Amino acid sequence: MQPLLSPSSSVTILGAGLLGSLLATSLARQGHRVQVFEAGGPDGVGSAAYVAAAMVAPLAESVVAEASIVRMGQHALARWPELIAPLPAPVYWQQNGTLIVWHRQDAGDAARLRGLFEHRQAEVAGLPAMQPLDAAGVAAADPALAGRFAQGLLLPGEGQIDNRQLFAALAQDMQQLGVAVHYDSPRELGDFRPGEAGQSDWLIDCRGLGARQQWQALRGVRGEVVRIHAPEVTLARPTRLVHPRYSIYVAPKENHVFVIGATEIESDDRSGMSVRSALELLSAAYTIHSGFAEARILELSTQCRPTLPDNLPAIRMPRPRVLQINGMYRHGFMQAPALHDVALQWLNQGQSPLAAQFDLALQGTAVT
């Protein structure tokens, strides 16, 4: 197979969200001339990934994710440290696993959850064995929770990244690499004719829901998170609370900042958080650790994740020299490294050995 990109190609990327920024920096490092058009500003606020808790938890998410997404999460655990290593600013990365806890009245739901984990571990090779914990084990895993829970599960090796630091570092990296980033500049596929005189050689569309006019199967799935500062609380790793109505996670960032979330609503509504969601998220956090009662609310954030009908990502070529990547749903930080690596393989080699591992196929027209 012949590479799709020639040396020092010119590439236009639509969208400076998580995947668009990653591809921009990687292509620039390879010597290509890259420009990016972003509908929002330089802080990344318009991106779904900016609001996310940014956990990379393949086993924890396996109960709501296909096996291919779990494999992408395994890939991401190895790739994120490599992707952030060359960035010009530090990005917090933690790989201490995930702790799952529950109250006594929810032991039945926890048992069912454990059964789902065991099924997925048998299905997907390489997932680390979960570790059942008694009260002493929970206390040893996280002293901040000593005496609060009689049982728990530790899922070793799972990780999380600071998404806000990542966006800032990627923006700085693009600037240093000479990527021309045009903020507050929404563009459509029809604005470009890649391959023609005076145009870029390739166009890559990573706009998420911004691409819905051309990819009409996309829908929004609303998510809501609370970001708080809790000086009295120190958690060693992301902690999830088993609950009959909703599954709450608390992801600790640096300097006693915590991201609390889990709501998932089939809606394109991006208005402010509902009172019900805020009460459920904050009440659940309080039941994990009473120190959250004195926390200060930094943000109540909402965003819509771009989602395709099967809740799986897709890469397609709607016309020659145009690549579209979309549909990361609620697992953006688990999928982004795999989609980044597959896209680069296709562009640089004309094929992607990795694609089959993640059940990805390049959909659409042949390259001309």
C-alpha positions in Angstrom: 0.0 0.0 0.0 1.2 3.5 -0.8 1.2 6.3 1.9 -1.7 8.7 1.6 0.6 11.6 2.7 3.7 12.6 0.8 6.6 14.1 2.7 5.8 17.6 3.9 2.2 17.5 2.9 -0.2 20.3 3.9 -3.1 19.2 6.1 -6.1 21.1 7.3 -7.8 19.9 10.5 -11.3 21.0 11.5 -11.7 21.0 15.3 -9.1 21.6 18.0 -10.7 19.3 20.5 -8.9 16.3 21.9 -8.4 14.3 18.7 -7.9 17.2 16.4 -5.1 18.7 18.6 -3.4 15.4 19.1 -3.3 14.8 15.3 -2.2 18.3 14.6 0.9 18.0 16.9 1.8 14.6 15.6 1.5 15.5 12.0 3.6 18.7 12.6 6.3 16.7 14.3 6.4 14.5 11.2 7.2 17.5 9.1 3.8 18.3 7.6 2.4 21.7 7.3 -0.7 21.9 9.5 -3.5 24.4 10.0 -6.5 24.0 12.3 -9.8 25.7 12.3 -11.7 25.7 15.6 -15.2 27.1 16.2 -14.4 28.0 19.8 -11.6 29.7 21.6 -8.1 28.6 22.7 -9.1 27.2 26.1 -11.0 24.2 24.7 -14.2 25.0 26.5 -16.3 24.0 23.5 -15.0 20.5 23.5 -16.7 17.6 25.2 -13.2 16.4 26.4 -12.8 19.7 28.3 -15.6 18.9 30.6 -14.8 15.1 31.0 -13.3 13.5 34.1 -10.6 12.1 31.7 -10.4 8.6 33.2 -8.8 5.7 31.3 -10.6 2.8 33.0 -11.1 -0.1 30.6 -12.4 -2.6 33.1 -14.5 -0.2 35.1 -16.1 1.0 31.8 -16.5 -2.5 30.4 -20.0 -2.9 31.8 -21.2 -0.1 29.4 -18.7 -0.5 26.6 -18.1 -2.9 23.8 -15.0 -5.2 23.8 -13.4 -3.0 21.1 -13.6 0.0 23.4 -12.1 -1.9 26.2 -9.2 -2.9 24.0 -8.8 0.8 23.0 -8.7 1.6 26.7 -5.9 -0.9 27.3 -4.0 0.7 24.4 -4.6 4.1 25.9 -3.0 3.2 29.2 0.3 2.5 27.4 0.0 5.4 24.9 -1.0 8.3 27.1 2.4 8.6 28.9 4.1 8.5 25.5 1.8 11.1 24.0 2.2 13.6 26.9 6.0 13.1 27.3 7.1 15.5 24.5 4.6 18.2 25.4 6.2 21.5 26.6 4.1 21.8 29.8 3.5 19.2 32.5 0.3 17.1 32.3 -0.9 15.2 35.4 -1.1 11.4 34.7 -2.0 8.9 37.4 -2.2 5.2 37.0 -3.2 4.0 40.5 -6.2 2.0 39.5 -9.9 2.4 40.2 -11.6 1.8 43.6 -15.2 0.7 43.7 -17.2 0.9 46.9 -20.8 0.5 48.1 -23.0 0.7 51.1 -24.3 -2.5 52.7 -27.8 -2.1 51.2 -26.3 -2.1 47.7 -24.4 -5.3 48.1 -26.6 -7.1 45.6 -25.9 -4.5 42.9 -22.2 -4.8 43.7 -22.4 -8.6 43.3 -24.0 -8.2 39.8 -21.3 -5.7 38.9 -18.6 -8.1 39.9 -20.1 -10.7 37.7 -20.1 -8.4 34.7 -16.4 -7.6 35.3 -15.6 -11.3 35.5 -17.5 -11.9 32.2 -15.5 -9.1 30.5 -12.2 -10.3 31.9 -12.9 -13.7 30.3 -13.8 -12.0 27.0 -10.9 -9.5 26.7 -7.3 -10.8 27.2 -4.9 -8.8 29.3 -7.4 -7.1 31.7 -5.8 -7.2 35.2 -7.6 -9.3 37.8 -9.8 -7.2 40.1 -9.0 -7.4 43.8 -11.9 -7.9 46.3 -11.4 -5.9 49.5 -12.8 -6.2 52.9 -13.0 -3.2 55.3 -9.3 -3.5 56.1 -8.5 -3.8 52.4 -10.4 -0.6 51.6 -8.6 1.2 54.4 -5.3 0.0 53.1 -6.1 1.0 49.5 -7.2 4.4 50.5 -6.7 5.5 54.2 -9.2 8.4 53.6 -12.0 5.8 53.4 -11.0 3.8 56.5 -14.1 2.8 58.5 -16.5 4.1 55.8 -17.0 0.9 53.7 -17.1 -2.8 54.6 -16.3 -4.0 51.1 -14.8 -2.8 47.8 -13.1 -3.8 44.6 -9.7 -2.5 43.4 -9.2 -2.5 39.6 -5.4 -2.2 39.2 -3.6 -0.2 36.6 -6.4 2.0 35.5 -5.5 5.7 34.9 -6.6 9.2 34.6 -5.2 12.4 33.0 -5.8 16.1 33.7 -7.8 17.2 30.7 -7.4 20.9 31.4 -3.6 20.7 31.6 -3.6 18.5 28.5 -5.5 21.1 26.4 -3.2 23.9 27.6 -0.1 21.8 26.8 -1.4 20.8 23.3 -2.2 24.5 22.5 1.3 25.5 23.5 2.8 22.6 21.5 0.9 23.5 18.4 2.2 27.1 18.7 5.8 26.0 19.1 5.5 23.5 16.2 4.3 26.2 13.9 0.7 24.9 13.5 -1.5 27.7 12.3 -4.6 27.6 14.6 -7.5 29.7 13.7 -9.8 30.1 16.7 -13.4 31.3 16.6 -13.4 30.2 13.0 -16.0 27.6 12.2 -15.6 25.9 8.9 -17.5 23.2 6.9 -16.3 20.5 4.6 -17.6 22.4 1.6 -15.3 25.3 2.3 -12.3 23.2 1.2 -11.3 21.3 -2.0 -8.2 19.3 -0.8 -5.8 18.4 -3.6 -6.7 21.3 -5.8 -4.4 24.2 -6.6 -4.1 26.6 -3.6 -5.7 24.1 -1.2 -4.3 21.7 1.4 -3.4 18.2 0.3 -5.7 16.6 3.0 -8.6 17.6 5.1 -9.3 15.9 8.5 -12.6 16.5 10.2 -12.6 16.1 14.0 -15.4 18.4 14.9 -17.6 16.1 17.0 -21.2 17.4 16.9 -20.0 20.2 14.7 -19.9 17.7 11.9 -23.6 16.7 12.1 -24.6 18.6 9.0 -22.4 16.1 7.0 -22.7 13.1 9.3 -26.4 13.2 10.1 -26.4 9.9 12.2 -24.6 11.8 14.9 -26.6 12.6 18.1 -25.7 14.3 21.3 -25.6 12.5 24.7 -25.6 15.0 27.5 -23.2 14.7 30.4 -23.0 16.7 33.6 -20.1 17.1 36.0 -19.3 19.0 39.2 -15.8 20.3 39.8 -15.0 21.1 43.4 -12.2 22.0 45.7 -12.1 19.9 48.9 -9.0 20.6 51.0 -10.2 18.1 53.7 -10.3 15.2 51.3 -7.4 13.2 49.8 -8.3 10.2 47.6 -5.6 8.0 46.2 -7.4 7.2 42.9 -10.7 7.6 41.1 -13.5 6.1 43.3 -16.8 4.8 42.0 -19.9 4.3 44.2 -22.3 1.5 43.3 -25.9 2.7 43.5 -29.2 1.2 42.2 -30.1 4.3 40.2 -26.8 5.7 39.0 -23.1 5.0 39.1 -21.2 8.0 40.5 -17.4 8.5 40.1 -15.2 10.9 42.0 -11.9 11.6 40.1 -9.2 13.3 42.2 -7.0 15.8 40.3 -4.1 17.8 41.7 -4.4 20.2 44.7 -7.5 18.7 46.1 -9.7 19.3 43.1 -12.2 16.6 42.3 -14.4 15.9 39.3 -17.8 14.2 40.1 -20.0 12.9 37.5 -21.9 10.0 35.8 -25.1 11.5 34.4 -25.9 10.4 30.9 -29.0 11.9 29.2 -30.1 11.3 25.6 -30.4 15.0 24.7 -28.7 17.7 22.7 -29.5 20.2 25.5 -26.5 22.1 26.6 -28.2 24.4 29.1 -27.1 24.5 32.7 -27.2 21.6 35.1 -30.5 20.5 36.6 -31.0 20.8 40.4 -31.7 17.0 40.5 -28.4 16.2 38.9 -26.5 18.5 41.2 -28.2 17.1 44.3 -27.5 13.5 43.2 -23.9 14.1 42.3 -23.1 16.0 45.4 -25.0 13.8 47.8 -23.3 10.7 46.4 -19.9 12.4 46.9 -20.8 13.2 50.5 -21.7 9.6 51.2 -18.2 8.5 49.9 -16.5 11.1 52.2 -18.1 13.5 54.6 -15.2 16.0 54.0 -16.9 16.9 50.8 -19.5 18.8 52.8 -17.1 21.7 53.2 -15.9 21.7 49.6 -16.3 24.7 47.4 -18.0 24.3 44.1 -15.8 25.5 41.2 -18.0 24.5 38.3 -21.3 23.0 37.4 -20.6 21.9 33.8 -22.6 20.3 31.0 -21.6 19.2 27.5 -22.9 16.8 24.8 -20.8 14.0 23.6 -20.9 13.1 19.8 -22.4 9.7 19.5 -23.2 7.4 16.5 -26.2 5.0 16.5 -24.1 2.0 17.8 -22.2 4.1 20.4 -18.9 3.3 18.6 -16.4 5.5 16.9 -15.9 5.5 13.1 -13.4 6.7 10.6 -14.6 7.4 7.1 -13.6 9.0 3.8 -16.7 10.7 2.4 -14.7 11.8 -0.6 -11.1 11.6 -1.8 -8.5 13.3 0.5 -11.1 13.9 3.2 -11.0 11.9 6.5 -13.7 12.2 9.1 -13.3 10.8 12.7 -16.2 10.9 15.1 -18.4 9.2 17.6 -16.2 9.0 20.7 -19.3 9.1 22.9 -18.5 8.9 26.7 -15.1 7.2 26.3 -13.0 9.9 24.6 -9.9 9.5 26.7 -10.0 5.7 26.3 -10.4 6.0 22.5 -8.4 9.0 21.4 -4.9 7.4 21.4 -6.2 4.4 19.3 -8.0 6.6 16.8 -5.0 8.9 16.6 -2.7 5.9 15.9 -5.0 4.3 13.4 -5.5 7.5 11.5 -1.7 8.2 11.4 -1.1 4.6 10.1 -3.6 5.0 7.3 -2.2 8.4 6.3 1.5 7.3 6.5 1.2 3.7 5.3 -2.0 3.5 3.3 -3.2 0.8 5.7 -3.5 0.3 9.5 -2.5 -3.0 11.1 -3.9 -1.6 14.4 -7.4 -1.1 13.0 -8.5 -4.7 13.1 -7.5 -4.9 16.8 -10.1 -2.2 17.5 -12.7 -3.4 15.0 -12.2 -0.2 12.9 -12.5 0.0 9.1 -11.9 2.9 6.9 -15.4 3.6 5.4 -16.1 5.3 2.2 -14.5 6.1 -1.1 -11.2 4.8 -2.4 -8.2 7.2 -2.3 -7.4 8.9 -5.6 
